[in-house]
């Protein structure tokens, strides 16, 4: 089971790497569910499914616990 999270920021930029200095790939908005693929120094790697991958600050999401 893959971990999921919900975007809680009104709009947040998704970068190609785990720092603000990396290029912005796309933006996501509040309410969007994403898959968590990794974490590094306050940043999380997210996936929308398919090839849409990128990094955003951990504070912009809320982790969702899978049903038991």
C-alpha positions in Angstrom: 0.0 0.0 0.0 1.4 3.3 -1.0 1.3 6.3 1.4 -0.9 9.1 0.3 -1.2 12.8 1.3 -3.6 15.7 0.5 -2.3 19.1 -0.6 -3.3 21.6 2.1 -1.7 24.7 0.5 -3.9 26.9 -1.8 -1.2 26.5 -4.5 2.2 25.0 -4.3 5.0 24.6 -6.8 6.4 21.1 -7.5 10.2 21.2 -8.2 12.5 18.8 -10.0 14.6 18.4 -6.8 14.3 18.9 -3.0 15.2 22.6 -2.9 13.7 25.9 -4.1 16.6 26.3 -6.5 15.4 23.4 -8.7 13.1 24.3 -11.6 9.4 24.2 -11.1 7.8 21.4 -13.0 4.1 22.1 -12.3 1.8 23.4 -9.6 -0.8 21.6 -7.4 -3.7 22.9 -5.5 -5.5 22.3 -2.2 -7.6 19.1 -2.0 -5.5 17.1 -4.5 -4.5 13.6 -3.4 -0.9 12.6 -4.1 1.3 9.5 -3.5 4.4 9.8 -1.3 7.5 8.5 -3.0 10.2 9.7 -0.6 11.4 12.4 1.8 14.6 14.4 2.2 15.4 17.4 4.5 11.9 18.8 4.8 10.8 18.0 1.3 8.7 15.1 0.0 8.8 13.5 -3.4 5.3 13.1 -4.7 3.6 11.3 -7.6 0.3 12.0 -9.3 0.5 8.7 -11.0 2.2 8.0 -14.3 5.2 10.1 -14.9 4.2 13.2 -12.9 6.8 13.2 -10.2 8.4 16.1 -8.3 9.3 17.5 -4.9 7.5 19.9 -2.7 7.9 21.3 0.9 6.5 18.8 3.5 4.5 21.6 5.1 2.2 21.8 2.0 0.7 18.4 2.5 -1.1 16.4 5.2 -0.4 12.6 5.2 -3.4 10.4 5.0 -3.4 7.1 7.0 -4.6 4.1 4.9 -7.6 2.2 6.3 -6.6 -0.7 8.6 
